[in-house]
Amino acid sequence: QVQLVESGGGLVQPGGSLRLSCAASGSIFSIYLMGWYRQAPGKQRELVATITSGGTTNYVDSVKGRFTISRDNAKNTVYLQMNSLKPEDTAVYYCRAALVNLVYWGQGTQVTVSS
């Protein structure tokens, strides 16, 4: 069982930055595929970025060059650095851990980009 707790969301003006954190329980965090997803009102949840146990990253096109996913296996934590935020980035952001057929989700953290 893995528990995920996100933090770092909030209200930010367009062009601003936020860093989301996802702290995971468990001793085998390092082998999980970690990801950030988001869900805007009235829309389906979508993939934002993933990072493998070896550090390989993948991003949805809309955030490439603006967002950076990273992980610190010693701290059982994955991060999402979000720069140059746009109003269309407004959503609830969820952390996800996956290993073979096991998938765990965090409770989500709200990110609102508005002037």
SULGI-V415568 format. One record per helix or strand. SS is the DSSP state (@ for helix, = for strand). FROM is the first residue (numbers start at 1). LEN is the number of residues. If there is no record, write none. Layout:
SS_FROM_LEN, SS_FROM_LEN
//
This chain:
=_4_4, =_10_3, =_18_7, @_29_3, =_33_7, =_46_6, =_57_3, @_61_3, =_67_6, @_73_3, =_77_6, @_87_3, =_91_9, =_102_4, =_109_5
//
